């Protein structure tokens, strides 16, 4: 008999059930993060062992090119391959968590898989060594420049971000251009002669070099609410050896068993492993922060479900106290009516008794 109340309560039921499912979604998200974290914990242990071996090889007690250095290099190479195996095999519900999904064209290398760490040369004196995405929309991005020291990255949907004040690259300098609003960053490394910023921008905006195509974001979008748009993006960075390192990537430095064949190579590898360990630490920190956030999401959704359930109950369910008092009142009235009828039924009998007397 309350049509409006029925409509309101049905909407509330939709929110209640949607939020309850969102809680389960967030719990699945935590499980996904824990899966990635477990893999990164092992990667971290492997990198520490590789660094230990590199420190051993950096000692001058081993002759350059000796069998001892080769043996050390063999273990380092095997450990590198194990990191790549862990990265490619770490999955959650069939989804790769530590490999990324970025492909693109840069420097005229159409279709090159940027994630595995191929070096895409833009000129003879500078190279794009790394392209990363974290929550970037899957679309084509194009470089343009509006002036000296300025570089703009624009998506096909019109979204754009401009970096200003870009300066010259010193000799062998590595620099990251982070278009954080778009979720895209590129790492550039100059060679021994350095790179003028004007030349760098000219190279990146050249017709053959100015495009990045993102076919996947490297982020998982979790539905953490009852309504469309109630989503939360969790970024997963590529953890293959082609993307780990301070300057050059580990995949390039550890190409074979001769990776520490000289004392100089071993020293270089130590620095790169320090960078790789830093990369893994940063990703583990990001995953931990995301897990903490999801735990708060679950608490918030649980409170919302509880409050909505109480509100829906007040509209739809019976008010036991009110109905109980009404029942007692009706019972009293019923008993009073019965008593009155009993009194009325006795009146004719009393009159007949008087007449007989």
C-alpha positions as CSV (number, residue, x, y, z in Angstrom):
1,X,0.0,0.0,0.0
2,X,3.1,2.3,-0.1
3,X,4.2,2.5,-3.7
4,X,6.7,5.2,-3.1
5,X,8.3,3.3,-0.2
6,X,8.5,0.2,-2.4
7,X,10.4,2.1,-5.2
8,X,12.8,3.7,-2.7
9,X,13.5,0.4,-1.0
10,X,14.2,-1.4,-4.3
11,X,16.7,1.2,-5.2
12,X,18.3,0.8,-1.8
13,X,18.5,-3.0,-2.3
14,X,20.3,-2.4,-5.6
15,X,22.9,-0.3,-3.8
16,X,23.2,-2.8,-0.9
17,X,23.8,-5.7,-3.2
18,X,26.1,-3.7,-5.5
19,X,28.2,-2.5,-2.5
20,X,28.4,-6.0,-1.1
21,X,29.8,-7.2,-4.4
22,X,32.2,-4.3,-4.5
23,X,33.5,-5.5,-1.1
24,X,34.3,-8.8,-2.7
25,X,35.9,-7.1,-5.7
26,X,38.2,-5.1,-3.4
27,X,39.1,-8.3,-1.5
28,X,40.0,-9.9,-4.9
29,X,42.1,-6.8,-5.6
30,X,44.0,-7.3,-2.4
31,X,44.6,-10.9,-3.4
32,X,46.0,-9.7,-6.7
33,X,48.3,-7.3,-5.0
34,X,49.5,-10.0,-2.6
35,X,50.2,-12.3,-5.6
36,X,52.4,-9.6,-7.2
37,X,54.1,-8.8,-3.8
38,X,55.0,-12.4,-3.2
39,X,56.7,-12.5,-6.6
40,X,58.5,-9.3,-6.1
41,X,59.8,-10.5,-2.7
42,X,61.5,-13.4,-4.5
43,X,62.8,-11.1,-7.2
44,X,64.3,-8.9,-4.5
45,X,66.1,-11.9,-3.0
46,X,67.4,-12.8,-6.4
47,X,68.7,-9.3,-7.0
48,X,70.5,-9.3,-3.7
49,X,72.2,-12.6,-4.6
50,X,73.2,-11.1,-8.0
51,X,74.7,-8.1,-6.2
52,X,76.6,-10.3,-3.8
53,X,78.1,-12.2,-6.8
54,X,78.9,-8.9,-8.5
55,X,80.7,-7.7,-5.4
56,X,82.7,-10.9,-5.4
57,X,83.6,-10.5,-9.1
58,X,84.6,-6.9,-8.5
59,X,87.5,-8.1,-6.3
60,X,90.9,-7.9,-7.9
61,X,91.8,-11.5,-6.9
62,X,90.2,-12.9,-10.1
63,X,92.0,-12.4,-13.4
64,X,90.0,-10.8,-16.2
65,X,88.5,-13.5,-18.4
66,X,89.3,-16.3,-15.9
67,X,87.2,-19.4,-15.4
68,X,86.2,-18.2,-12.0
69,X,84.6,-15.1,-13.4
70,X,82.8,-17.2,-16.0
71,X,81.4,-19.4,-13.3
72,X,80.2,-16.3,-11.4
73,X,78.7,-14.9,-14.7
74,X,76.9,-18.2,-15.3
75,X,75.0,-18.0,-12.0
76,X,74.2,-14.3,-12.6
77,X,72.9,-15.1,-16.0
78,X,70.7,-17.9,-14.7
79,X,69.4,-15.7,-12.0
80,X,68.5,-13.0,-14.5
81,X,66.6,-15.6,-16.5
82,X,64.7,-16.6,-13.4
83,X,63.6,-13.0,-12.8
84,X,62.2,-12.9,-16.3
85,X,60.5,-16.2,-15.7
86,X,58.9,-15.0,-12.5
87,X,57.8,-11.8,-14.2
88,X,56.1,-13.6,-17.1
89,X,54.6,-16.3,-15.0
90,X,53.1,-14.2,-12.2
91,X,49.4,-14.1,-13.0
92,X,46.1,-13.6,-11.3
93,X,43.1,-15.1,-13.0
94,X,45.1,-15.4,-16.2
95,X,46.3,-11.8,-16.2
96,X,50.0,-11.0,-16.2
97,X,50.9,-8.7,-13.4
98,X,54.6,-7.9,-13.9
99,X,55.1,-7.7,-17.7
100,X,53.1,-4.7,-18.9
101,X,51.2,-4.4,-22.2
102,X,52.7,-1.4,-24.0
103,X,53.6,-1.6,-27.7
104,X,54.3,1.3,-30.0
105,X,56.3,3.2,-32.6
106,X,59.1,5.4,-31.6
107,X,62.2,6.2,-33.7
108,X,60.5,4.6,-36.7
109,X,60.5,1.1,-35.0
110,X,56.9,0.3,-35.7
111,X,55.5,-2.5,-33.5
112,X,58.5,-2.8,-31.3
113,X,57.8,-4.2,-27.9
114,X,59.0,-1.4,-25.7
115,X,58.4,-3.3,-22.5
116,X,61.2,-5.9,-23.0
117,X,63.7,-3.1,-23.0
118,X,64.7,-2.7,-26.6
119,X,66.7,0.5,-27.0
120,X,64.9,2.7,-29.6
121,X,67.5,5.1,-30.9
122,X,66.2,8.6,-31.9
123,X,69.6,9.9,-33.0
124,X,73.2,8.9,-32.9
125,X,73.8,10.7,-29.6
126,X,70.6,10.0,-27.5
127,X,68.4,7.0,-27.1
128,X,65.0,6.2,-25.6
129,X,65.8,3.4,-23.2
130,X,62.5,2.9,-21.4
131,X,58.8,3.7,-21.9
132,X,56.5,3.0,-19.0
133,X,52.8,3.4,-18.5
134,X,50.8,3.5,-15.2
135,X,47.1,3.8,-15.7
136,X,47.5,5.4,-19.2
137,X,44.5,5.2,-21.5
138,X,44.9,2.8,-24.4
139,X,45.3,5.2,-27.4
140,X,47.9,6.9,-29.6
141,X,50.0,9.7,-28.0
142,X,51.9,12.2,-30.1
143,X,54.8,14.5,-29.2
144,X,54.7,18.2,-30.2
145,X,56.5,21.3,-29.1
146,X,55.3,24.8,-28.5
147,X,58.6,26.5,-27.8
148,X,62.2,26.2,-26.6
149,X,62.5,23.6,-23.8
150,X,58.9,22.6,-24.1
151,X,57.5,19.2,-25.0
152,X,53.8,18.3,-25.1
153,X,52.3,14.7,-25.2
154,X,48.8,14.6,-26.5
155,X,46.4,11.6,-26.6
156,X,44.0,10.8,-29.4
157,X,41.1,11.8,-27.1
158,X,42.6,15.3,-26.7
159,X,44.1,14.9,-23.2
160,X,47.5,16.5,-23.1
161,X,50.3,17.5,-20.7
162,X,53.2,19.9,-21.4
163,X,56.6,19.7,-19.7
164,X,58.5,23.0,-19.7
165,X,62.0,24.0,-18.8
166,X,63.6,20.9,-20.3
167,X,67.4,21.5,-20.3
168,X,70.4,20.0,-22.2
169,X,71.5,16.5,-21.4
170,X,75.0,16.2,-20.1
171,X,77.4,13.4,-21.3
172,X,75.9,10.0,-20.5
173,X,73.1,11.6,-18.5
174,X,69.9,9.6,-18.0
175,X,66.7,11.6,-17.7
176,X,63.0,10.6,-17.3
177,X,60.3,12.8,-18.8
178,X,57.3,12.0,-16.7
179,X,53.9,12.9,-18.2
180,X,52.2,11.9,-14.9
181,X,48.8,13.3,-15.8
182,X,48.6,10.9,-18.7
183,X,50.3,8.0,-17.0
184,X,53.2,7.8,-19.5
185,X,56.9,8.3,-18.9
186,X,59.9,8.0,-21.2
187,X,63.6,7.6,-20.1
188,X,66.3,9.1,-22.4
189,X,70.0,8.5,-22.2
190,X,72.7,10.6,-23.9
191,X,76.0,9.2,-25.0
192,X,79.4,10.6,-24.3
193,X,78.8,13.8,-26.3
194,X,75.6,14.8,-24.5
195,X,72.5,16.2,-26.1
196,X,71.2,19.7,-26.7
197,X,67.6,20.1,-25.7
198,X,66.6,21.7,-29.0
199,X,68.0,18.7,-30.9
200,X,66.2,16.3,-28.5
201,X,62.9,18.0,-28.9
202,X,63.4,18.1,-32.7
203,X,64.1,14.4,-32.7
204,X,61.1,13.4,-30.6
205,X,58.6,15.5,-32.6
206,X,59.9,14.4,-36.0
207,X,57.3,12.6,-38.1
208,X,59.0,9.2,-37.8
209,X,59.6,9.4,-34.1
210,X,56.7,11.3,-32.5
211,X,54.2,8.5,-31.8
212,X,53.6,6.2,-28.8
213,X,50.8,3.7,-29.1
214,X,49.5,2.4,-25.8
215,X,47.5,-0.8,-26.3
216,X,47.2,-1.6,-22.6
217,X,47.6,0.5,-19.5
218,X,49.5,-1.8,-17.2
219,X,46.9,-1.0,-14.6
220,X,44.0,-3.0,-13.2
221,X,40.7,-1.2,-12.8
222,X,38.8,-2.4,-9.8
223,X,35.0,-1.8,-9.5
224,X,34.8,-0.7,-5.9
225,X,31.3,0.7,-5.7
226,X,27.7,0.0,-6.7
227,X,27.6,2.5,-9.5
228,X,29.3,3.0,-12.9
229,X,32.5,5.0,-12.5
230,X,33.1,3.8,-8.9
231,X,36.5,2.4,-10.0
232,X,40.0,2.4,-8.7
233,X,43.1,1.9,-10.8
234,X,46.1,-0.2,-9.5
235,X,49.3,0.2,-11.4
236,X,51.6,-2.7,-12.1
237,X,55.1,-1.8,-13.4
238,X,57.0,-4.1,-15.7
239,X,59.5,-6.0,-13.6
240,X,61.4,-7.9,-16.4
241,X,65.1,-7.3,-16.4
242,X,64.8,-5.2,-19.6
243,X,63.2,-2.6,-17.4
244,X,65.4,-2.8,-14.3
245,X,68.5,-0.8,-13.7
246,X,69.9,2.6,-13.0
247,X,70.9,3.5,-16.6
248,X,71.4,0.6,-18.9
249,X,69.0,-2.3,-18.3
250,X,70.0,-5.6,-16.7
251,X,69.0,-7.6,-19.8
252,X,71.6,-5.8,-21.8
253,X,74.4,-6.0,-19.3
254,X,73.8,-9.7,-18.5
255,X,73.4,-10.9,-22.1
256,X,75.6,-14.0,-21.6
257,X,78.0,-15.6,-19.1
258,X,80.7,-12.9,-19.7
259,X,78.8,-10.3,-17.7
260,X,81.5,-10.0,-15.0
261,X,84.5,-11.2,-17.2
262,X,86.4,-8.0,-16.1
263,X,86.6,-6.1,-12.9
264,X,85.2,-3.0,-14.6
265,X,82.1,-4.9,-15.8
266,X,81.5,-6.2,-12.3
267,X,81.7,-2.7,-10.9
268,X,79.2,-1.4,-13.5
269,X,76.8,-4.3,-12.8
270,X,76.8,-3.4,-9.1
271,X,75.6,0.1,-9.9
272,X,72.9,-1.3,-12.2
273,X,71.8,-3.8,-9.6
274,X,71.4,-1.1,-7.0
275,X,69.1,0.7,-9.5
276,X,67.2,-2.5,-10.0
277,X,66.8,-3.1,-6.3
278,X,65.5,0.5,-6.0
279,X,63.0,-0.2,-8.8
280,X,61.6,-3.3,-7.0
281,X,61.5,-1.5,-3.7
282,X,59.5,1.4,-5.3
283,X,57.0,-1.0,-6.8
284,X,56.6,-3.0,-3.6
285,X,55.9,0.3,-1.8
286,X,53.3,1.2,-4.4
287,X,51.6,-2.2,-4.1
288,X,51.6,-1.9,-0.3
289,X,50.0,1.5,-0.4
290,X,47.4,0.3,-2.8
291,X,46.6,-2.7,-0.5
292,X,46.2,-0.3,2.5
293,X,43.8,1.8,0.4
294,X,41.7,-1.2,-0.6
295,X,41.4,-2.2,3.1
296,X,40.0,1.3,3.8
297,X,37.7,0.9,0.8
298,X,36.3,-2.4,2.3
299,X,35.7,-0.8,5.6
300,X,33.9,2.2,4.0
301,X,31.7,-0.1,1.8
302,X,30.9,-2.3,4.8
303,X,29.6,0.7,6.8
304,X,27.6,1.8,3.7
305,X,26.0,-1.7,3.4
306,X,25.1,-1.7,7.1
307,X,23.5,1.8,7.0
308,X,21.7,1.2,3.7
309,X,20.3,-2.1,5.1
310,X,19.0,-0.4,8.2
311,X,17.4,2.4,6.1
312,X,15.8,-0.2,3.8
313,X,14.5,-2.2,6.7
314,X,12.8,0.9,8.2
315,X,11.0,1.5,5.0
316,X,10.1,-2.1,4.0
317,X,10.0,-4.2,7.1
318,X,7.3,-4.3,9.7
319,X,7.5,-2.1,12.8
320,X,7.3,-4.8,15.4
321,X,6.7,-2.4,18.4
322,X,3.9,-0.5,16.6
323,X,2.2,-3.6,15.3
324,X,2.4,-5.3,18.7
325,X,0.7,-2.3,20.4
326,X,-1.9,-2.3,17.8
327,X,-2.5,-6.0,18.3
328,X,-2.9,-5.6,22.0
329,X,-5.3,-2.7,21.5
330,X,-7.4,-4.7,19.0
331,X,-7.4,-7.6,21.5
332,X,-8.7,-5.4,24.2
333,X,-11.4,-4.0,22.0
334,X,-12.4,-7.5,20.9
335,X,-12.6,-8.7,24.5
336,X,-14.7,-5.6,25.4
337,X,-17.1,-6.3,22.6
338,X,-17.5,-9.9,23.7
339,X,-18.2,-8.7,27.2
340,X,-20.9,-6.3,26.0
341,X,-22.5,-9.0,23.9
342,X,-22.5,-11.3,26.8
343,X,-24.2,-8.7,29.0
344,X,-26.8,-8.0,26.2
345,X,-27.5,-11.8,25.9
346,X,-28.2,-12.0,29.7
347,X,-30.7,-9.1,29.7
348,X,-33.7,-11.1,28.2
349,X,-33.1,-13.9,30.6
350,X,-33.3,-11.5,33.5
351,X,-36.5,-10.0,32.3
352,X,-38.2,-13.4,31.9
353,X,-37.1,-14.3,35.4
354,X,-38.8,-11.2,36.8
355,X,-42.0,-12.0,35.0
356,X,-42.1,-15.5,36.4
357,X,-41.8,-14.2,39.8
